[in-house]
Amino acid sequence: MLTGLVGILVRHLKSGDRLRIAGLGILEVKDRPERAGRNPATGEAMTIKASKKIAFRPAKELKEAI
């Protein structure tokens, strides 16, 4: 059952949908722009390429329950 749910979530997130799960929260994909960073081992300046991340905002009910 959980595997099926994850598959549905992935399919909707890939298509750009924002998912609201009642009582739990909201899942959405956000773009992270290219940015400057440093190699922690050498201290050398480098560019970190643009990427996507999954953002989660907990629902009010979940926050209050904790």
N, CA, C and O of each residue as an XYZ file, in Angstrom:
264
protein
N       0.821     -1.185      0.000
C       0.000      0.000      0.000
C       0.878      1.267      0.000
O       0.607      2.218     -0.733
N       1.918      1.264      0.822
C       2.803      2.424      0.896
C       3.551      2.643     -0.418
O       3.730      3.781     -0.852
N       3.982      1.564     -1.040
C       4.677      1.670     -2.328
C       3.772      2.315     -3.375
O       4.218      3.149     -4.163
N       2.508      1.928     -3.377
C       1.551      2.521     -4.308
C       1.359      4.002     -4.054
O       1.287      4.788     -4.999
N       1.274      4.397     -2.786
C       1.109      5.800     -2.422
C       2.318      6.622     -2.866
O       2.162      7.715     -3.411
N       3.505      6.103     -2.637
C       4.726      6.814     -3.045
C       4.746      6.987     -4.564
O       5.128      8.046     -5.062
N       4.345      5.969     -5.289
C       4.294      6.063     -6.756
C       3.355      7.158     -7.221
O       3.671      7.898     -8.153
N       2.198      7.265     -6.577
C       1.231      8.308     -6.932
C       1.799      9.689     -6.610
O       1.674     10.614     -7.412
N       2.424      9.833     -5.437
C       3.022     11.108     -5.052
C       4.091     11.539     -6.048
O       4.116     12.692     -6.478
N       4.973     10.613     -6.416
C       6.051     10.921     -7.361
C       5.478     11.355     -8.706
O       5.948     12.327     -9.297
N       4.478     10.648     -9.185
C       3.884     10.974    -10.483
C       3.302     12.396    -10.476
O       3.499     13.148    -11.431
N       2.597     12.762     -9.418
C       2.002     14.091     -9.346
C       3.057     15.182     -9.146
O       2.951     16.257     -9.736
N       4.070     14.915     -8.322
C       5.122     15.908     -8.114
C       5.915     16.148     -9.389
O       6.293     17.284     -9.675
N       6.174     15.091    -10.162
C       6.892     15.237    -11.432
C       6.129     16.115    -12.411
O       6.733     16.852    -13.190
N       4.803     16.040    -12.374
C       4.002     16.842    -13.304
C       3.805     18.273    -12.804
O       3.149     19.075    -13.469
N       4.367     18.598    -11.638
C       4.311     19.965    -11.130
C       3.143     20.252    -10.214
O       2.921     21.402     -9.835
N       2.390     19.222     -9.850
C       1.250     19.424     -8.965
C       1.689     19.706     -7.532
O       2.766     19.292     -7.103
N       0.853     20.403     -6.817
C       1.035     20.651     -5.388
C       0.058     19.735     -4.672
O      -1.140     19.771     -4.953
N       0.551     18.916     -3.752
C      -0.292     17.924     -3.095
C      -0.625     18.341     -1.674
O       0.264     18.627     -0.872
N      -1.917     18.372     -1.372
C      -2.363     18.664     -0.015
C      -2.956     17.389      0.552
O      -3.911     16.838      0.005
N      -2.384     16.925      1.649
C      -2.881     15.738      2.334
C      -3.519     16.227      3.627
O      -2.830     16.706      4.528
N      -4.839     16.103      3.712
C      -5.596     16.640      4.844
C      -5.048     16.117      6.166
O      -4.848     14.915      6.342
N      -4.809     17.043      7.091
C      -4.317     16.687      8.410
C      -2.822     16.451      8.480
O      -2.268     16.358      9.575
N      -2.155     16.352      7.339
C      -0.717     16.103      7.312
C       0.055     17.327      6.828
O       0.899     17.852      7.555
N      -0.224     17.789      5.606
C       0.470     18.963      5.103
C       0.467     19.045      3.591
O      -0.313     18.376      2.913
N       1.355     19.880      3.077
C       1.452     20.142      1.636
C       2.846     19.766      1.144
O       3.850     20.124      1.760
N       2.898     19.043      0.033
C       4.144     18.687     -0.647
C       4.171     19.408     -1.993
O       3.180     19.410     -2.723
N       5.305     20.017     -2.313
C       5.450     20.641     -3.620
C       6.918     20.675     -4.022
O       7.809     20.620     -3.174
N       7.157     20.766     -5.321
C       8.512     20.839     -5.850
C       8.876     22.304     -6.033
O       8.103     23.078     -6.597
N      10.054     22.678     -5.554
C      10.549     24.045     -5.715
C      11.890     24.010     -6.428
O      12.696     23.102     -6.225
N      12.115     25.012     -7.267
C      13.381     25.125     -7.988
C      14.404     25.842     -7.124
O      14.096     26.847     -6.483
N      15.627     25.317     -7.110
C      16.738     25.982     -6.434
C      17.646     26.527     -7.529
O      18.133     25.762     -8.362
N      17.878     27.822     -7.539
C      18.708     28.404     -8.604
C      20.185     28.051     -8.426
O      20.624     27.623     -7.359
N      20.933     28.249     -9.516
C      22.385     28.060     -9.459
C      22.952     29.070     -8.465
O      22.483     30.205     -8.386
N      23.966     28.648     -7.707
C      24.525     29.546     -6.700
C      26.004     29.275     -6.490
O      26.522     28.225     -6.870
N      26.674     30.245     -5.877
C      28.092     30.110     -5.578
C      28.262     29.362     -4.261
O      27.462     29.532     -3.342
N      29.288     28.544     -4.168
C      29.585     27.800     -2.955
C      31.075     27.544     -2.849
O      31.864     28.052     -3.645
N      31.450     26.755     -1.861
C      32.859     26.402     -1.663
C      32.980     24.909     -1.426
O      32.125     24.291     -0.792
N      34.055     24.343     -1.947
C      34.380     22.949     -1.683
C      34.850     22.880     -0.219
O      35.845     23.519      0.124
N      34.166     22.128      0.648
C      34.554     22.119      2.054
C      35.935     21.503      2.312
O      36.575     21.821      3.314
N      36.383     20.646      1.438
C      37.687     20.004      1.639
C      38.846     20.924      1.265
O      39.877     20.935      1.939
N      38.678     21.699      0.186
C      39.786     22.524     -0.304
C      39.559     24.019     -0.115
O      40.513     24.795     -0.170
N      38.310     24.441      0.106
C      38.002     25.858      0.217
C      37.888     26.552     -1.119
O      37.663     27.761     -1.171
N      38.039     25.805     -2.208
C      37.985     26.361     -3.557
C      36.556     26.809     -3.891
O      35.596     26.093     -3.605
N      36.421     27.992     -4.495
C      35.120     28.490     -4.930
C      34.602     27.635     -6.080
O      35.369     27.211     -6.945
N      33.302     27.387     -6.084
C      32.695     26.590     -7.145
C      31.253     27.029     -7.346
O      30.682     27.734     -6.515
N      30.681     26.606     -8.451
C      29.289     26.901     -8.746
C      28.476     25.637     -8.493
O      28.805     24.563     -8.995
N      27.417     25.780     -7.711
C      26.511     24.657     -7.447
C      25.367     24.789     -8.439
O      24.685     25.813     -8.472
N      25.153     23.760     -9.244
C      24.169     23.848    -10.316
C      22.738     23.899     -9.770
O      22.468     23.493     -8.640
N      21.840     24.407    -10.601
C      20.431     24.504    -10.247
C      19.866     23.103    -10.025
O      20.302     22.141    -10.658
N      18.900     23.000     -9.127
C      18.286     21.707     -8.841
C      16.855     21.908     -8.372
O      16.379     23.039     -8.270
N      16.187     20.826     -8.094
C      14.824     20.858     -7.567
C      14.828     20.223     -6.191
O      15.643     19.345     -5.907
N      13.914     20.669     -5.333
C      13.793     20.063     -4.016
C      12.317     19.877     -3.710
O      11.460     20.548     -4.286
N      12.035     18.970     -2.809
C      10.669     18.757     -2.367
C      10.493     19.511     -1.064
O      11.228     19.288     -0.103
N       9.511     20.409     -1.035
C       9.226     21.191      0.158
C       7.988     20.624      0.837
O       7.024     20.246      0.171
N       8.019     20.566      2.161
C       6.886     20.080      2.943
C       6.509     21.135      3.957
O       7.358     21.624      4.703
N       5.232     21.487      3.985
C       4.712     22.396      5.005
C       3.670     21.639      5.805
O       2.662     21.204      5.249
N       3.894     21.477      7.087
C       2.937     20.720      7.895
C       1.603     21.461      8.026
O       1.558     22.691      8.027
N       0.529     20.693      8.137
C      -0.804     21.259      8.326
C      -0.951     21.781      9.750
O      -0.225     21.366     10.654
N      -1.882     22.681      9.937
C      -2.142     23.259     11.254
C      -2.471     22.156     12.267
O      -2.015     22.202     13.409
N      -3.255     21.177     11.850
C      -3.640     20.076     12.746
C      -2.411     19.296     13.231
O      -2.339     18.905     14.396
N      -1.460     19.076     12.343
C      -0.250     18.341     12.695
C       0.589     19.166     13.669
O       1.100     18.630     14.652
N       0.733     20.458     13.406
C       1.503     21.321     14.294
C       0.902     21.351     15.692
O       1.622     21.271     16.687
N      -0.410     21.467     15.761
C      -1.082     21.523     17.053
C      -1.000     20.206     17.811
O      -0.965     20.196     19.042
N      -0.970     19.105     17.088
C      -0.895     17.786     17.720
C       0.459     17.563     18.376
O       0.567     16.807     19.341
N       1.488     18.216     17.857
C       2.829     18.047     18.408
C       3.045     19.073     19.479
O       4.116     19.118     20.085
